Amino acid sequence: MKRFITIILIFLLLFCGLKDGDINGDYRINEHDLELCREHILRISHLHGAEFWRADINKDGKVDSTDLTYILILNKEGKQ
């Protein structure tokens, strides 16, 4: 049952309004999302579940400098 609830929550987070790049799920792509991505790449902290999938912008199964660049662009676009 716990696994089922987890799957439902991940589905809702992935497909109900949250955008790729909004790693922390606050409905904004900002410096905090950039920091989470950077820390994951540098192995300071790790992203899991829905956070990982929102950080993996190009959907290649990993969060790397390419995704960080996309998040940086999305952050700048959101400020204009």
SERO-991814 format. One record per residue: x, y, z of N, C-alpha, C, O in turn. Coordinates in pm, whole numbers, padded with zeros to 5 digits, always signed. Layout:
! residues N
XYZXYZXYZXYZ;...
***
This chain:
! residues 80
+00083-00120+00000+00000+00000+00000+00087+00126+00000+00057+00223-00070;+00196+00124+00079+00284+00240+00086+00345+00270-00051+00356+00386-00091;+00385+00165-00121+00443+00183-00255+00340+00241-00352+00374+00327-00434;+00216+00196-00343+00110+00247-00429+00090+00396-00406+00078+00473-00501;+00086+00436-00281+00068+00579-00248+00186+00660-00300+00167+00769-00354;+00307+00608-00286+00425+00675-00338+00416+00694-00488+00447+00801-00540;+00374+00591-00559+00360+00599-00705+00257+00704-00743+00280+00782-00836;+00145+00707-00674+00040+00807-00702+00093+00948-00677+00069+01038-00757;+00164+00967-00566+00218+01100-00536+00318+01145-00641+00316+01260-00683;+00405+01055-00684+00502+01089-00788+00430+01125-00917+00467+01221-00984;+00328+01048-00952+00250+01077-01073+00189+01216-01064+00197+01294-01160;+00128+01248-00952+00066+01380-00935+00169+01492-00945+00143+01595-01007;+00284+01472-00882+00389+01574-00887+00444+01592-01028+00473+01704-01070;+00458+01482-01101+00515+01490-01235+00420+01549-01337+00462+01620-01428;+00291+01520-01323+00199+01552-01431+00089+01651-01395-00001+01673-01476;+00095+01710-01280-00014+01800-01239+00038+01939-01207+00031+01983-01092;+00089+02006-01305+00121+02146-01290+00264+02183-01262+00303+02298-01286;+00345+02093-01212+00483+02128-01186+00563+02115-01314+00544+02020-01391;+00653+02209-01337+00729+02214-01461+00867+02152-01445+00923+02148-01335;+00920+02103-01558+01059+02060-01559+01145+02179-01519+01123+02291-01566;+01241+02156-01435+01328+02262-01386+01288+02312-01249+01370+02367-01176;+01160+02294-01213+01112+02333-01081+01139+02218-00985+01048+02146-00945;+01265+02201-00950+01309+02084-00875+01243+02076-00739+01200+01968-00697;+01234+02186-00669+01179+02183-00533+01027+02193-00528+00969+02187-00420;+00963+02209-00643+00818+02205-00648+00747+02326-00592+00635+02314-00543;+00809+02443-00598+00745+02565-00548+00677+02645-00659+00640+02760-00638;+00662+02584-00776+00597+02644-00894+00674+02761-00953+00618+02842-01028;+00802+02772-00918+00890+02873-00976+01024+02808-01007+01070+02721-00933;+01085+02850-01115+01220+02805-01146+01312+02920-01106+01311+03026-01169;+01390+02897-01001+01470+03006-00946+01607+02956-00900+01646+02843-00930;+01677+03041-00827+01812+03009-00783+01816+02885-00694+01915+02811-00694;+01710+02862-00620+01708+02743-00534+01712+02616-00618+01780+02520-00581;+01640+02613-00728+01643+02497-00818+01783+02480-00879+01832+02368-00891;+01846+02591-00916+01982+02585-00968+02077+02526-00864+02163+02445-00897;+02061+02568-00739+02148+02519-00632+02126+02370-00608+02223+02296-00587;+02002+02324-00609+01975+02182-00591+02038+02099-00703+02096+01993-00677;+02028+02147-00825+02088+02078-00939+02240+02075-00926+02303+01972-00947;+02297+02188-00894+02443+02198-00879+02493+02104-00769+02593+02035-00788;+02425+02102-00657+02466+02015-00547+02456+01867-00585+02537+01786-00543;+02355+01833-00665+02343+01695-00712+02460+01659-00803+02521+01553-00789;+02492+01748-00896+02603+01722-00990+02734+01707-00915+02815+01621-00948;+02756+01792-00813+02880+01787-00734+02878+01680-00625+02975+01664-00551;+02768+01607-00617+02750+01498-00520+02754+01546-00376+02795+01474-00285;+02710+01670-00356+02695+01724-00220+02565+01669-00160+02560+01636-00042;+02463+01661-00243+02335+01602-00204+02282+01525-00326+02338+01532-00435;+02174+01452-00305+02121+01371-00413+01972+01398-00433+01897+01415-00337;+01931+01403-00558+01791+01418-00594+01731+01280-00613+01795+01190-00668;+01607+01263-00569+01539+01135-00581+01396+01157-00630+01340+01265-00613;+01340+01055-00691+01198+01057-00728+01162+01172-00820+01229+01198-00919;+01054+01239-00784+01001+01347-00868+01100+01462-00883+01107+01524-00989;+01178+01490-00779+01279+01596-00789+01380+01562-00898+01417+01648-00977;+01424+01436-00901+01520+01394-01003+01460+01412-01143+01526+01465-01232;+01337+01368-01161+01278+01375-01295+01251+01518-01340+01258+01548-01459;+01219+01607-01245+01202+01748-01284+01336+01814-01314+01341+01910-01390;+01444+01763-01254+01578+01817-01282+01634+01765-01413+01717+01831-01475;+01592+01647-01456+01641+01585-01579+01564+01642-01698+01475+01576-01753;+01597+01764-01736+01523+01838-01838+01521+01765-01973+01416+01756-02037;+01634+01714-02016+01642+01650-02148+01604+01503-02145+01612+01435-02248;+01564+01452-02029+01512+01316-02011+01607+01208-02063+01565+01114-02130;+01736+01224-02032+01833+01122-02071+01867+01029-01955+01956+00945-01967;+01795+01042-01843+01814+00953-01730+01921+00994-01632+01952+00921-01538;+01980+01112-01652+02080+01162-01558+02066+01313-01546+02017+01380-01636;+02110+01364-01434+02111+01509-01411+02255+01553-01421+02340+01512-01342;+02284+01637-01521+02421+01678-01547+02426+01825-01586+02327+01898-01572;+02542+01868-01635+02562+02010-01668+02467+02058-01778+02433+02176-01782;+02425+01969-01865+02328+02008-01968+02197+02050-01904+02139+02152-01942;+02150+01973-01807+02026+02007-01737+02043+02136-01657+01952+02219-01653;+02159+02153-01596+02186+02276-01521+02178+02397-01614+02124+02501-01577;+02232+02384-01733+02227+02493-01831+02083+02525-01870+02045+02641-01877;+02003+02421-01894+01862+02443-01927+01789+02512-01813+01708+02602-01837;+01816+02472-01690+01750+02534-01575+01793+02680-01563+01711+02766-01529;+01919+02709-01590+01968+02847-01589+01893+02931-01692+01853+03043-01663;+01875+02876-01812+01802+02948-01917+01656+02970-01875+01604+03080-01890;+01592+02866-01823+01452+02880-01780+01439+02981-01667+01341+03055-01662;+01537+02986-01577+01537+03084-01469+01546+03225-01525+01473+03314-01481;+01634+03247-01621+01650+03379-01681+01524+03420-01758+01482+03536-01752;+01463+03326-01829+01341+03355-01905+01227+03394-01811+01147+03481-01844;+01221+03331-01695+01117+03361-01599+01129+03499-01536+01032+03553-01483;+01248+03557-01542+01271+03689-01482+01247+03803-01580+01248+03920-01541;+01227+03770-01705+01208+03877-01804+01065+03921-01810+01031+04011-01888;
***
